[in-house]
Amino acid sequence: MGIAYSSDPGQVRDLIKAVLERADVAKNREPQVGIDSFGDSGINFAIRFWVPTDQFHQLRMQVNNQLFDALNIAGIEIPYPQREVRVLGDALPAA
């Protein structure tokens, strides 16, 4: 999951952990949450939690929806890829 570089990673980590504490994920194994990488457009978090195999997709989607809502409420931006293009060289001739 990516967040904007202007976001506070500690706040996001705490928010993710709070969502997982309320979710129906396995309580006998601590979820793993942390910065996975630094992307072109944002900081990428890795989130690992355990659920019963037969409920994997249902609970994964449920947690993703709750994470999206929590980030939105907290005003944390989920970035999208952007490119800045610069044209180098002489200025265009006057028309």
Backbone as XML, in Angstrom:
<?xml version="1.0"?>
<chain id="A" units="angstrom">
  <residue number="1" name="MET">
    <atom name="N" x="0.848" y="-1.153" z="0.000"/>
    <atom name="CA" x="0.000" y="0.000" z="0.000"/>
    <atom name="C" x="0.902" y="1.228" z="0.000"/>
  </residue>
  <residue number="2" name="GLY">
    <atom name="N" x="0.610" y="2.176" z="-0.888"/>
    <atom name="CA" x="1.431" y="3.373" z="-0.994"/>
    <atom name="C" x="0.789" y="4.579" z="-0.330"/>
  </residue>
  <residue number="3" name="ILE">
    <atom name="N" x="1.639" y="5.418" z="0.253"/>
    <atom name="CA" x="1.192" y="6.683" z="0.838"/>
    <atom name="C" x="2.079" y="7.793" z="0.281"/>
  </residue>
  <residue number="4" name="ALA">
    <atom name="N" x="1.589" y="9.013" z="0.327"/>
    <atom name="CA" x="2.355" y="10.152" z="-0.166"/>
    <atom name="C" x="3.582" y="10.388" z="0.716"/>
  </residue>
  <residue number="5" name="TYR">
    <atom name="N" x="4.643" y="10.896" z="0.107"/>
    <atom name="CA" x="5.853" y="11.214" z="0.865"/>
    <atom name="C" x="5.600" y="12.278" z="1.929"/>
  </residue>
  <residue number="6" name="SER">
    <atom name="N" x="4.582" y="13.068" z="1.768"/>
    <atom name="CA" x="4.268" y="14.100" z="2.762"/>
    <atom name="C" x="3.556" y="13.531" z="3.990"/>
  </residue>
  <residue number="7" name="SER">
    <atom name="N" x="3.195" y="12.243" z="3.954"/>
    <atom name="CA" x="2.503" y="11.608" z="5.082"/>
    <atom name="C" x="3.494" y="11.220" z="6.175"/>
  </residue>
  <residue number="8" name="ASP">
    <atom name="N" x="2.975" y="11.048" z="7.378"/>
    <atom name="CA" x="3.775" y="10.616" z="8.523"/>
    <atom name="C" x="3.750" y="9.084" z="8.580"/>
  </residue>
  <residue number="9" name="PRO">
    <atom name="N" x="4.866" y="8.414" z="8.280"/>
    <atom name="CA" x="4.875" y="6.943" z="8.271"/>
    <atom name="C" x="4.487" y="6.326" z="9.618"/>
  </residue>
  <residue number="10" name="GLY">
    <atom name="N" x="4.861" y="6.960" z="10.718"/>
    <atom name="CA" x="4.493" y="6.441" z="12.039"/>
    <atom name="C" x="2.995" y="6.464" z="12.245"/>
  </residue>
  <residue number="11" name="GLN">
    <atom name="N" x="2.357" y="7.544" z="11.830"/>
    <atom name="CA" x="0.902" y="7.645" z="11.942"/>
    <atom name="C" x="0.229" y="6.574" z="11.083"/>
  </residue>
  <residue number="12" name="VAL">
    <atom name="N" x="0.749" y="6.372" z="9.886"/>
    <atom name="CA" x="0.161" y="5.375" z="8.983"/>
    <atom name="C" x="0.339" y="3.973" z="9.557"/>
  </residue>
  <residue number="13" name="ARG">
    <atom name="N" x="1.527" y="3.665" z="10.082"/>
    <atom name="CA" x="1.769" y="2.343" z="10.686"/>
    <atom name="C" x="0.790" y="2.098" z="11.829"/>
  </residue>
  <residue number="14" name="ASP">
    <atom name="N" x="0.604" y="3.102" z="12.693"/>
    <atom name="CA" x="-0.319" y="2.963" z="13.822"/>
    <atom name="C" x="-1.756" y="2.790" z="13.338"/>
  </residue>
  <residue number="15" name="LEU">
    <atom name="N" x="-2.120" y="3.501" z="12.299"/>
    <atom name="CA" x="-3.468" y="3.398" z="11.734"/>
    <atom name="C" x="-3.712" y="1.997" z="11.169"/>
  </residue>
  <residue number="16" name="ILE">
    <atom name="N" x="-2.734" y="1.473" z="10.442"/>
    <atom name="CA" x="-2.859" y="0.122" z="9.869"/>
    <atom name="C" x="-3.009" y="-0.902" z="10.990"/>
  </residue>
  <residue number="17" name="LYS">
    <atom name="N" x="-2.176" y="-0.787" z="12.021"/>
    <atom name="CA" x="-2.253" y="-1.734" z="13.143"/>
    <atom name="C" x="-3.609" y="-1.649" z="13.844"/>
  </residue>
  <residue number="18" name="ALA">
    <atom name="N" x="-4.161" y="-0.451" z="13.982"/>
    <atom name="CA" x="-5.470" y="-0.284" z="14.627"/>
    <atom name="C" x="-6.556" y="-0.958" z="13.792"/>
  </residue>
  <residue number="19" name="VAL">
    <atom name="N" x="-6.490" y="-0.822" z="12.483"/>
    <atom name="CA" x="-7.468" y="-1.483" z="11.607"/>
    <atom name="C" x="-7.355" y="-2.994" z="11.764"/>
  </residue>
  <residue number="20" name="LEU">
    <atom name="N" x="-6.139" y="-3.510" z="11.796"/>
    <atom name="CA" x="-5.945" y="-4.962" z="11.918"/>
    <atom name="C" x="-6.402" y="-5.479" z="13.280"/>
  </residue>
  <residue number="21" name="GLU">
    <atom name="N" x="-6.256" y="-4.675" z="14.330"/>
    <atom name="CA" x="-6.727" y="-5.091" z="15.658"/>
    <atom name="C" x="-8.243" y="-5.258" z="15.684"/>
  </residue>
  <residue number="22" name="ARG">
    <atom name="N" x="-8.959" y="-4.415" z="14.924"/>
    <atom name="CA" x="-10.423" y="-4.497" z="14.881"/>
    <atom name="C" x="-10.915" y="-5.554" z="13.891"/>
  </residue>
  <residue number="23" name="ALA">
    <atom name="N" x="-10.076" y="-5.943" z="12.960"/>
    <atom name="CA" x="-10.482" y="-6.892" z="11.919"/>
    <atom name="C" x="-10.485" y="-8.313" z="12.466"/>
  </residue>
  <residue number="24" name="ASP">
    <atom name="N" x="-11.093" y="-9.192" z="11.705"/>
    <atom name="CA" x="-11.225" y="-10.596" z="12.104"/>
    <atom name="C" x="-10.031" y="-11.411" z="11.596"/>
  </residue>
  <residue number="25" name="VAL">
    <atom name="N" x="-8.826" y="-10.938" z="11.947"/>
    <atom name="CA" x="-7.615" y="-11.655" z="11.547"/>
    <atom name="C" x="-7.110" y="-12.457" z="12.734"/>
  </residue>
  <residue number="26" name="ALA">
    <atom name="N" x="-6.211" y="-13.398" z="12.470"/>
    <atom name="CA" x="-5.695" y="-14.267" z="13.527"/>
    <atom name="C" x="-5.035" y="-13.439" z="14.625"/>
  </residue>
  <residue number="27" name="LYS">
    <atom name="N" x="-5.376" y="-13.715" z="15.854"/>
    <atom name="CA" x="-4.834" y="-12.974" z="16.995"/>
    <atom name="C" x="-3.613" y="-13.670" z="17.602"/>
  </residue>
  <residue number="28" name="ASN">
    <atom name="N" x="-3.378" y="-14.930" z="17.214"/>
    <atom name="CA" x="-2.267" y="-15.675" z="17.794"/>
    <atom name="C" x="-0.924" y="-15.375" z="17.105"/>
  </residue>
  <residue number="29" name="ARG">
    <atom name="N" x="-0.961" y="-14.637" z="15.992"/>
    <atom name="CA" x="0.265" y="-14.223" z="15.305"/>
    <atom name="C" x="0.190" y="-12.722" z="15.056"/>
  </residue>
  <residue number="30" name="GLU">
    <atom name="N" x="1.200" y="-12.027" z="15.508"/>
    <atom name="CA" x="1.252" y="-10.566" z="15.375"/>
    <atom name="C" x="1.339" y="-10.169" z="13.896"/>
  </residue>
  <residue number="31" name="PRO">
    <atom name="N" x="0.484" y="-9.250" z="13.458"/>
    <atom name="CA" x="0.601" y="-8.751" z="12.079"/>
    <atom name="C" x="1.942" y="-8.048" z="11.892"/>
  </residue>
  <residue number="32" name="GLN">
    <atom name="N" x="2.449" y="-8.086" z="10.681"/>
    <atom name="CA" x="3.693" y="-7.399" z="10.346"/>
    <atom name="C" x="3.357" y="-6.195" z="9.472"/>
  </residue>
  <residue number="33" name="VAL">
    <atom name="N" x="3.790" y="-5.038" z="9.900"/>
    <atom name="CA" x="3.503" y="-3.790" z="9.198"/>
    <atom name="C" x="4.766" y="-2.948" z="9.190"/>
  </residue>
  <residue number="34" name="GLY">
    <atom name="N" x="5.153" y="-2.451" z="8.030"/>
    <atom name="CA" x="6.322" y="-1.582" z="7.975"/>
    <atom name="C" x="6.566" y="-1.065" z="6.572"/>
  </residue>
  <residue number="35" name="ILE">
    <atom name="N" x="7.534" y="-0.184" z="6.457"/>
    <atom name="CA" x="7.892" y="0.362" z="5.153"/>
    <atom name="C" x="8.579" y="-0.736" z="4.344"/>
  </residue>
  <residue number="36" name="ASP">
    <atom name="N" x="8.033" y="-0.984" z="3.166"/>
    <atom name="CA" x="8.567" y="-2.022" z="2.283"/>
    <atom name="C" x="9.561" y="-1.437" z="1.295"/>
  </residue>
  <residue number="37" name="SER">
    <atom name="N" x="9.242" y="-0.254" z="0.747"/>
    <atom name="CA" x="10.135" y="0.372" z="-0.233"/>
    <atom name="C" x="9.760" y="1.831" z="-0.417"/>
  </residue>
  <residue number="38" name="PHE">
    <atom name="N" x="10.644" y="2.523" z="-1.095"/>
    <atom name="CA" x="10.434" y="3.930" z="-1.416"/>
    <atom name="C" x="10.252" y="4.024" z="-2.927"/>
  </residue>
  <residue number="39" name="GLY">
    <atom name="N" x="9.009" y="4.244" z="-3.344"/>
    <atom name="CA" x="8.690" y="4.256" z="-4.763"/>
    <atom name="C" x="8.856" y="5.614" z="-5.398"/>
  </residue>
  <residue number="40" name="ASP">
    <atom name="N" x="8.607" y="5.669" z="-6.692"/>
    <atom name="CA" x="8.700" y="6.921" z="-7.433"/>
    <atom name="C" x="7.682" y="7.939" z="-6.946"/>
  </residue>
  <residue number="41" name="SER">
    <atom name="N" x="6.499" y="7.464" z="-6.550"/>
    <atom name="CA" x="5.418" y="8.382" z="-6.194"/>
    <atom name="C" x="5.048" y="8.357" z="-4.723"/>
  </residue>
  <residue number="42" name="GLY">
    <atom name="N" x="5.609" y="7.432" z="-3.943"/>
    <atom name="CA" x="5.229" y="7.371" z="-2.545"/>
    <atom name="C" x="5.995" y="6.322" z="-1.765"/>
  </residue>
  <residue number="43" name="ILE">
    <atom name="N" x="5.713" y="6.261" z="-0.478"/>
    <atom name="CA" x="6.282" y="5.267" z="0.428"/>
    <atom name="C" x="5.365" y="4.052" z="0.401"/>
  </residue>
  <residue number="44" name="ASN">
    <atom name="N" x="5.927" y="2.882" z="0.145"/>
    <atom name="CA" x="5.136" y="1.649" z="0.048"/>
    <atom name="C" x="5.231" y="0.845" z="1.341"/>
  </residue>
  <residue number="45" name="PHE">
    <atom name="N" x="4.078" y="0.573" z="1.925"/>
    <atom name="CA" x="4.005" y="-0.232" z="3.141"/>
    <atom name="C" x="3.716" y="-1.684" z="2.787"/>
  </residue>
  <residue number="46" name="ALA">
    <atom name="N" x="4.314" y="-2.582" z="3.554"/>
    <atom name="CA" x="3.983" y="-4.003" z="3.475"/>
    <atom name="C" x="3.107" y="-4.325" z="4.678"/>
  </residue>
  <residue number="47" name="ILE">
    <atom name="N" x="2.065" y="-5.101" z="4.429"/>
    <atom name="CA" x="1.129" y="-5.487" z="5.483"/>
    <atom name="C" x="0.946" y="-6.992" z="5.387"/>
  </residue>
  <residue number="48" name="ARG">
    <atom name="N" x="1.265" y="-7.677" z="6.461"/>
    <atom name="CA" x="1.139" y="-9.133" z="6.464"/>
    <atom name="C" x="0.357" y="-9.544" z="7.704"/>
  </residue>
  <residue number="49" name="PHE">
    <atom name="N" x="-0.735" y="-10.259" z="7.467"/>
    <atom name="CA" x="-1.545" y="-10.755" z="8.579"/>
    <atom name="C" x="-2.062" y="-12.133" z="8.212"/>
  </residue>
  <residue number="50" name="TRP">
    <atom name="N" x="-2.511" y="-12.851" z="9.207"/>
    <atom name="CA" x="-2.904" y="-14.232" z="9.009"/>
    <atom name="C" x="-4.407" y="-14.396" z="9.196"/>
  </residue>
  <residue number="51" name="VAL">
    <atom name="N" x="-4.982" y="-15.195" z="8.313"/>
    <atom name="CA" x="-6.413" y="-15.501" z="8.348"/>
    <atom name="C" x="-6.596" y="-16.966" z="7.986"/>
  </residue>
  <residue number="52" name="PRO">
    <atom name="N" x="-7.735" y="-17.550" z="8.326"/>
    <atom name="CA" x="-8.000" y="-18.923" z="7.876"/>
    <atom name="C" x="-8.004" y="-18.974" z="6.343"/>
  </residue>
  <residue number="53" name="THR">
    <atom name="N" x="-7.416" y="-19.995" z="5.784"/>
    <atom name="CA" x="-7.281" y="-20.123" z="4.333"/>
    <atom name="C" x="-8.613" y="-19.984" z="3.613"/>
  </residue>
  <residue number="54" name="ASP">
    <atom name="N" x="-9.664" y="-20.590" z="4.142"/>
    <atom name="CA" x="-10.949" y="-20.562" z="3.447"/>
    <atom name="C" x="-11.624" y="-19.191" z="3.504"/>
  </residue>
  <residue number="55" name="GLN">
    <atom name="N" x="-11.052" y="-18.244" z="4.262"/>
    <atom name="CA" x="-11.600" y="-16.886" z="4.348"/>
    <atom name="C" x="-10.623" y="-15.838" z="3.821"/>
  </residue>
  <residue number="56" name="PHE">
    <atom name="N" x="-9.553" y="-16.299" z="3.183"/>
    <atom name="CA" x="-8.479" y="-15.391" z="2.772"/>
    <atom name="C" x="-8.974" y="-14.206" z="1.952"/>
  </residue>
  <residue number="57" name="HIS">
    <atom name="N" x="-9.639" y="-14.472" z="0.846"/>
    <atom name="CA" x="-10.048" y="-13.380" z="-0.042"/>
    <atom name="C" x="-11.089" y="-12.470" z="0.616"/>
  </residue>
  <residue number="58" name="GLN">
    <atom name="N" x="-12.040" y="-13.063" z="1.275"/>
    <atom name="CA" x="-13.086" y="-12.278" z="1.944"/>
    <atom name="C" x="-12.479" y="-11.324" z="2.965"/>
  </residue>
  <residue number="59" name="LEU">
    <atom name="N" x="-11.604" y="-11.833" z="3.830"/>
    <atom name="CA" x="-11.018" y="-10.995" z="4.870"/>
    <atom name="C" x="-9.993" y="-10.018" z="4.314"/>
  </residue>
  <residue number="60" name="ARG">
    <atom name="N" x="-9.247" y="-10.406" z="3.283"/>
    <atom name="CA" x="-8.281" y="-9.493" z="2.659"/>
    <atom name="C" x="-9.007" y="-8.288" z="2.079"/>
  </residue>
  <residue number="61" name="MET">
    <atom name="N" x="-10.110" y="-8.542" z="1.373"/>
    <atom name="CA" x="-10.875" y="-7.437" z="0.793"/>
    <atom name="C" x="-11.517" y="-6.578" z="1.883"/>
  </residue>
  <residue number="62" name="GLN">
    <atom name="N" x="-11.988" y="-7.217" z="2.941"/>
    <atom name="CA" x="-12.581" y="-6.481" z="4.062"/>
    <atom name="C" x="-11.542" y="-5.554" z="4.702"/>
  </residue>
  <residue number="63" name="VAL">
    <atom name="N" x="-10.348" y="-6.071" z="4.953"/>
    <atom name="CA" x="-9.282" y="-5.267" z="5.545"/>
    <atom name="C" x="-8.883" y="-4.138" z="4.595"/>
  </residue>
  <residue number="64" name="ASN">
    <atom name="N" x="-8.765" y="-4.422" z="3.296"/>
    <atom name="CA" x="-8.407" y="-3.379" z="2.331"/>
    <atom name="C" x="-9.439" y="-2.247" z="2.323"/>
  </residue>
  <residue number="65" name="ASN">
    <atom name="N" x="-10.710" y="-2.591" z="2.367"/>
    <atom name="CA" x="-11.764" y="-1.563" z="2.420"/>
    <atom name="C" x="-11.646" y="-0.725" z="3.689"/>
  </residue>
  <residue number="66" name="GLN">
    <atom name="N" x="-11.399" y="-1.380" z="4.811"/>
    <atom name="CA" x="-11.271" y="-0.662" z="6.075"/>
    <atom name="C" x="-10.027" y="0.220" z="6.080"/>
  </residue>
  <residue number="67" name="LEU">
    <atom name="N" x="-8.930" y="-0.253" z="5.489"/>
    <atom name="CA" x="-7.722" y="0.560" z="5.392"/>
    <atom name="C" x="-7.960" y="1.790" z="4.527"/>
  </residue>
  <residue number="68" name="PHE">
    <atom name="N" x="-8.615" y="1.601" z="3.399"/>
    <atom name="CA" x="-8.912" y="2.722" z="2.507"/>
    <atom name="C" x="-9.746" y="3.774" z="3.234"/>
  </residue>
  <residue number="69" name="ASP">
    <atom name="N" x="-10.782" y="3.322" z="3.926"/>
    <atom name="CA" x="-11.650" y="4.255" z="4.661"/>
    <atom name="C" x="-10.866" y="4.984" z="5.762"/>
  </residue>
  <residue number="70" name="ALA">
    <atom name="N" x="-10.041" y="4.250" z="6.502"/>
    <atom name="CA" x="-9.282" y="4.855" z="7.606"/>
    <atom name="C" x="-8.286" y="5.892" z="7.086"/>
  </residue>
  <residue number="71" name="LEU">
    <atom name="N" x="-7.606" y="5.589" z="5.988"/>
    <atom name="CA" x="-6.662" y="6.554" z="5.412"/>
    <atom name="C" x="-7.400" y="7.793" z="4.917"/>
  </residue>
  <residue number="72" name="ASN">
    <atom name="N" x="-8.544" y="7.585" z="4.303"/>
    <atom name="CA" x="-9.345" y="8.686" z="3.788"/>
    <atom name="C" x="-9.805" y="9.603" z="4.934"/>
  </residue>
  <residue number="73" name="ILE">
    <atom name="N" x="-10.316" y="9.014" z="6.001"/>
    <atom name="CA" x="-10.778" y="9.783" z="7.162"/>
    <atom name="C" x="-9.618" y="10.568" z="7.780"/>
  </residue>
  <residue number="74" name="ALA">
    <atom name="N" x="-8.426" y="9.966" z="7.817"/>
    <atom name="CA" x="-7.254" y="10.617" z="8.409"/>
    <atom name="C" x="-6.624" y="11.647" z="7.465"/>
  </residue>
  <residue number="75" name="GLY">
    <atom name="N" x="-7.134" y="11.737" z="6.243"/>
    <atom name="CA" x="-6.586" y="12.700" z="5.283"/>
    <atom name="C" x="-5.238" y="12.304" z="4.722"/>
  </residue>
  <residue number="76" name="ILE">
    <atom name="N" x="-4.946" y="11.010" z="4.724"/>
    <atom name="CA" x="-3.673" y="10.519" z="4.204"/>
    <atom name="C" x="-3.846" y="10.176" z="2.728"/>
  </residue>
  <residue number="77" name="GLU">
    <atom name="N" x="-3.020" y="10.791" z="1.909"/>
    <atom name="CA" x="-3.123" y="10.643" z="0.459"/>
    <atom name="C" x="-2.509" y="9.336" z="-0.023"/>
  </residue>
  <residue number="78" name="ILE">
    <atom name="N" x="-3.236" y="8.657" z="-0.898"/>
    <atom name="CA" x="-2.701" y="7.506" z="-1.614"/>
    <atom name="C" x="-2.294" y="8.038" z="-2.981"/>
  </residue>
  <residue number="79" name="PRO">
    <atom name="N" x="-0.988" y="8.076" z="-3.273"/>
    <atom name="CA" x="-0.529" y="8.712" z="-4.507"/>
    <atom name="C" x="-0.778" y="7.850" z="-5.738"/>
  </residue>
  <residue number="80" name="TYR">
    <atom name="N" x="-0.715" y="8.497" z="-6.867"/>
    <atom name="CA" x="-0.774" y="7.791" z="-8.137"/>
    <atom name="C" x="0.459" y="8.213" z="-8.925"/>
  </residue>
  <residue number="81" name="PRO">
    <atom name="N" x="0.910" y="7.366" z="-9.841"/>
    <atom name="CA" x="2.134" y="7.691" z="-10.587"/>
    <atom name="C" x="2.007" y="9.007" z="-11.347"/>
  </residue>
  <residue number="82" name="GLN">
    <atom name="N" x="3.071" y="9.789" z="-11.291"/>
    <atom name="CA" x="3.116" y="11.058" z="-12.004"/>
    <atom name="C" x="4.477" y="11.185" z="-12.669"/>
  </residue>
  <residue number="83" name="ARG">
    <atom name="N" x="4.513" y="11.852" z="-13.778"/>
    <atom name="CA" x="5.765" y="12.130" z="-14.464"/>
    <atom name="C" x="5.824" y="13.616" z="-14.793"/>
  </residue>
  <residue number="84" name="GLU">
    <atom name="N" x="6.968" y="14.175" z="-14.579"/>
    <atom name="CA" x="7.190" y="15.568" z="-14.960"/>
    <atom name="C" x="8.028" y="15.531" z="-16.230"/>
  </residue>
  <residue number="85" name="VAL">
    <atom name="N" x="7.553" y="16.195" z="-17.268"/>
    <atom name="CA" x="8.259" y="16.210" z="-18.546"/>
    <atom name="C" x="8.771" y="17.618" z="-18.785"/>
  </residue>
  <residue number="86" name="ARG">
    <atom name="N" x="10.055" y="17.718" z="-19.084"/>
    <atom name="CA" x="10.660" y="19.003" z="-19.394"/>
    <atom name="C" x="11.215" y="18.942" z="-20.805"/>
  </residue>
  <residue number="87" name="VAL">
    <atom name="N" x="10.980" y="19.967" z="-21.550"/>
    <atom name="CA" x="11.521" y="20.062" z="-22.898"/>
    <atom name="C" x="12.752" y="20.946" z="-22.830"/>
  </residue>
  <residue number="88" name="LEU">
    <atom name="N" x="13.888" y="20.382" z="-23.183"/>
    <atom name="CA" x="15.152" y="21.110" z="-23.113"/>
    <atom name="C" x="15.529" y="21.630" z="-24.491"/>
  </residue>
  <residue number="89" name="GLY">
    <atom name="N" x="16.277" y="22.661" z="-24.512"/>
    <atom name="CA" x="16.732" y="23.209" z="-25.784"/>
    <atom name="C" x="16.323" y="24.654" z="-25.932"/>
  </residue>
  <residue number="90" name="ASP">
    <atom name="N" x="16.499" y="25.145" z="-27.149"/>
    <atom name="CA" x="16.145" y="26.535" z="-27.435"/>
    <atom name="C" x="14.660" y="26.744" z="-27.281"/>
  </residue>
  <residue number="91" name="ALA">
    <atom name="N" x="14.325" y="27.973" z="-26.957"/>
    <atom name="CA" x="12.920" y="28.342" z="-26.856"/>
    <atom name="C" x="12.269" y="28.227" z="-28.229"/>
  </residue>
  <residue number="92" name="LEU">
    <atom name="N" x="11.005" y="27.990" z="-28.247"/>
    <atom name="CA" x="10.273" y="27.907" z="-29.510"/>
    <atom name="C" x="10.305" y="29.255" z="-30.216"/>
  </residue>
  <residue number="93" name="PRO">
    <atom name="N" x="10.371" y="29.248" z="-31.537"/>
    <atom name="CA" x="10.368" y="30.532" z="-32.263"/>
    <atom name="C" x="9.036" y="31.249" z="-32.063"/>
  </residue>
  <residue number="94" name="ALA">
    <atom name="N" x="9.123" y="32.571" z="-32.036"/>
    <atom name="CA" x="7.906" y="33.371" z="-31.867"/>
    <atom name="C" x="6.999" y="33.180" z="-33.065"/>
  </residue>
  <residue number="95" name="ALA">
    <atom name="N" x="5.723" y="33.149" z="-32.821"/>
    <atom name="CA" x="4.761" y="32.955" z="-33.924"/>
    <atom name="C" x="4.441" y="34.232" z="-34.625"/>
  </residue>
</chain>
